[in-house]
Amino acid sequence: VVICEVAGITKENVRLTVTNELLHISGIRPEDKPPASATFHNLEIEYGEFERHIHIPNAFVGGNIQAQYSDGFLRIEIERGSSEAIKIEVE
């Protein structure tokens, strides 16, 4: 199981692919335009494109993969399987 915090996006803005032994998680967090009069002293949210790569042990490569996005968290469940490149749909 892989759990990623990706708040502030929609599931349509997330892309998941598996190639060889790497799970690629990428997407875009659109910039939220604050009012012109707003002044920020601290901003901890990064906007724009993001990408992460997670190594998958060989025994799991090509296995059944399911992904769910809810309340800002992306949960990816991977079962053992064969080694073919696949694309994963986010529910």
Backbone bond lengths (Angstrom), bond angles and torsions (degrees), N, CA, C in turn:
res aa  C-N    CA-C-N  psi(-1)  N-CA   C-N-CA  omega(-1)  CA-C   N-CA-C  phi
1 V - - - 1.456 - - 1.523 108.02 -
2 V 1.349 115.76 133.48 1.463 122.71 175.21 1.523 106.73 -120.02
3 I 1.326 117.09 128.41 1.462 121.24 177.47 1.522 108.16 -122.48
4 C 1.343 116.06 125.91 1.463 122.04 -179.15 1.525 109.22 -122.84
5 E 1.313 115.74 138.87 1.454 120.75 173.48 1.525 107.83 -88.74
6 V 1.318 116.93 115.78 1.465 122.03 179.59 1.532 108.85 -137.91
7 A 1.314 115.74 58.35 1.456 121.56 -177.70 1.521 111.52 -67.19
8 G 1.325 115.47 154.25 1.453 120.95 174.32 1.511 115.20 84.17
9 I 1.324 117.47 14.73 1.460 120.22 177.85 1.522 108.74 -129.87
10 T 1.315 115.74 169.56 1.458 121.27 172.26 1.517 108.11 -104.66
11 K 1.325 116.89 161.19 1.465 119.48 -178.68 1.524 111.63 -62.87
12 E 1.327 117.71 -23.36 1.469 121.10 177.59 1.530 111.73 -70.03
13 N 1.335 117.39 -18.25 1.469 121.43 -179.72 1.517 112.92 -93.76
14 V 1.339 117.77 9.36 1.463 122.51 178.91 1.515 109.24 -114.75
15 R 1.344 116.17 136.89 1.471 121.93 176.04 1.521 108.50 -123.45
16 L 1.323 115.91 132.71 1.464 121.78 177.90 1.513 108.97 -125.74
17 T 1.312 116.67 131.37 1.460 121.83 173.48 1.520 108.59 -141.99
18 V 1.312 115.29 155.09 1.460 121.32 174.94 1.509 107.34 -122.70
19 T 1.325 116.75 126.74 1.451 123.14 176.53 1.518 107.57 -132.21
20 N 1.314 115.47 124.41 1.465 121.22 -176.43 1.523 109.52 52.21
21 E 1.316 118.80 -115.70 1.462 121.30 -177.93 1.518 112.78 -109.39
22 L 1.342 117.58 23.52 1.463 120.71 -179.21 1.521 111.59 -121.18
23 L 1.334 115.27 131.15 1.455 122.19 170.55 1.524 106.21 -94.25
24 H 1.330 117.43 119.42 1.466 122.68 -179.85 1.526 108.06 -100.25
25 I 1.322 116.05 122.35 1.466 122.61 176.33 1.520 106.00 -116.98
26 S 1.331 116.71 119.30 1.466 119.52 -179.70 1.521 109.05 -143.83
27 G 1.306 114.82 166.03 1.449 119.80 179.01 1.508 111.13 170.38
28 I 1.319 114.49 -163.27 1.457 120.41 -179.05 1.525 109.36 -142.83
29 R 1.330 115.27 135.67 1.462 121.62 173.64 1.523 105.24 -106.63
30 P 1.358 117.10 107.71 1.457 119.58 -178.21 1.528 110.91 -62.58
31 E 1.319 115.63 143.30 1.465 120.10 -179.89 1.516 109.86 -72.79
32 D 1.319 115.67 131.05 1.454 122.70 177.94 1.522 107.36 -89.87
33 K 1.309 116.70 113.99 1.470 120.88 -176.61 1.535 110.32 -76.82
34 P 1.348 116.63 112.44 1.469 119.38 177.57 1.526 110.09 -75.93
35 P 1.326 116.60 162.54 1.470 118.92 175.21 1.523 110.31 -58.24
36 A 1.317 117.11 149.47 1.465 121.93 -177.90 1.527 111.79 -59.08
37 S 1.317 116.80 -26.30 1.462 119.95 -177.95 1.533 112.55 -85.27
38 A 1.326 118.85 -3.61 1.471 121.59 -176.69 1.525 111.33 -75.94
39 T 1.319 115.58 140.54 1.452 122.78 174.23 1.521 107.81 -126.01
40 F 1.329 116.73 126.62 1.455 121.00 -179.81 1.526 109.78 -103.34
41 H 1.305 116.74 133.67 1.459 121.80 174.78 1.523 110.72 -95.24
42 N 1.329 116.03 -26.04 1.456 121.58 178.69 1.526 108.11 -154.44
43 L 1.318 117.17 128.41 1.459 122.17 179.34 1.522 107.72 -131.15
44 E 1.333 117.52 114.30 1.460 121.53 -174.87 1.517 113.72 -104.24
45 I 1.307 118.13 10.50 1.457 121.98 179.89 1.525 108.53 -106.54
46 E 1.323 115.98 125.80 1.460 120.05 177.22 1.519 108.93 -93.88
47 Y 1.320 116.00 131.76 1.455 121.99 179.88 1.526 109.27 -105.53
48 G 1.322 115.79 162.45 1.456 121.42 178.18 1.515 111.22 103.01
49 E 1.322 115.69 -159.92 1.463 121.23 -176.94 1.521 111.39 -77.66
50 F 1.328 115.53 148.03 1.456 120.97 175.64 1.522 108.71 -139.00
51 E 1.323 115.23 158.10 1.464 120.61 -179.50 1.525 109.18 -156.37
52 R 1.317 115.67 135.98 1.461 122.42 175.61 1.520 108.51 -134.83
53 H 1.317 115.92 147.55 1.460 122.48 176.68 1.523 107.82 -124.56
54 I 1.316 116.14 128.55 1.452 120.98 -179.07 1.523 108.63 -123.75
55 H 1.325 115.60 127.30 1.461 120.96 179.24 1.527 109.46 -71.70
56 I 1.331 115.53 132.67 1.460 121.78 176.96 1.520 107.70 -109.82
57 P 1.331 118.20 125.52 1.472 119.54 177.34 1.528 110.48 -55.66
58 N 1.317 116.48 144.10 1.456 122.77 -173.40 1.533 113.27 -52.55
59 A 1.310 118.56 -34.64 1.465 121.17 -178.20 1.528 112.75 -63.73
60 F 1.348 117.84 -19.97 1.457 121.22 -177.47 1.532 112.68 -99.78
61 V 1.329 117.66 -13.39 1.461 121.43 -175.92 1.520 109.82 -60.72
62 G 1.333 116.88 130.03 1.460 122.31 178.33 1.509 113.56 82.97
63 G 1.315 117.48 3.69 1.456 120.71 -179.92 1.517 111.58 -77.43
64 N 1.311 115.54 174.14 1.456 121.65 177.19 1.532 108.84 -65.39
65 I 1.337 116.62 127.49 1.465 121.35 -178.55 1.524 108.59 -125.65
66 Q 1.321 115.42 130.89 1.457 121.35 176.18 1.523 108.51 -126.07
67 A 1.335 115.82 140.69 1.462 120.37 -179.31 1.518 109.28 -130.85
68 Q 1.330 115.22 137.26 1.455 121.57 177.62 1.522 108.55 -132.80
69 Y 1.338 115.82 139.34 1.461 121.27 178.12 1.521 107.89 -118.98
70 S 1.328 116.77 123.38 1.452 120.95 -179.14 1.528 109.53 -153.29
71 D 1.325 115.77 134.03 1.467 122.56 175.33 1.524 113.22 51.70
72 G 1.320 117.58 38.68 1.461 121.13 175.74 1.513 115.26 85.66
73 F 1.343 117.96 2.76 1.459 121.23 179.72 1.520 110.42 -119.64
74 L 1.319 115.44 135.65 1.458 123.06 176.05 1.523 107.13 -104.23
75 R 1.329 116.37 119.63 1.465 121.93 -179.44 1.524 108.04 -112.09
76 I 1.326 115.64 122.65 1.463 122.22 -178.17 1.524 108.11 -118.58
77 E 1.325 116.67 123.23 1.456 121.81 178.52 1.519 108.85 -111.03
78 I 1.326 116.53 128.94 1.460 122.17 -175.56 1.527 109.08 -122.36
79 E 1.334 116.44 127.08 1.462 121.52 175.24 1.528 108.88 -102.98
80 R 1.289 117.07 159.21 1.468 121.41 178.22 1.526 110.33 -61.44
81 G 1.358 116.83 150.20 1.455 119.30 179.91 1.510 112.95 -173.60
82 S 1.349 115.29 -164.14 1.458 122.23 179.97 1.516 110.69 -86.09
83 S 1.341 118.10 -179.50 1.478 121.15 -172.28 1.530 113.07 -110.71
84 E 1.327 117.46 67.40 1.455 121.36 175.18 1.530 108.37 -117.11
85 A 1.336 118.89 144.41 1.470 122.93 177.79 1.527 108.44 -68.44
86 I 1.334 116.80 134.77 1.453 121.58 -179.84 1.511 110.46 -137.72
87 K 1.334 116.33 160.77 1.460 122.74 175.64 1.523 106.94 -110.88
88 I 1.341 117.34 142.12 1.448 122.26 -175.30 1.523 109.06 -114.43
89 E 1.329 116.84 132.47 1.457 122.34 175.51 1.529 108.69 -90.16
90 V 1.327 117.35 137.43 1.458 122.71 177.15 1.516 108.67 -92.19
91 E 1.315 117.02 128.75 1.478 121.54 -179.85 1.508 110.32 -94.22
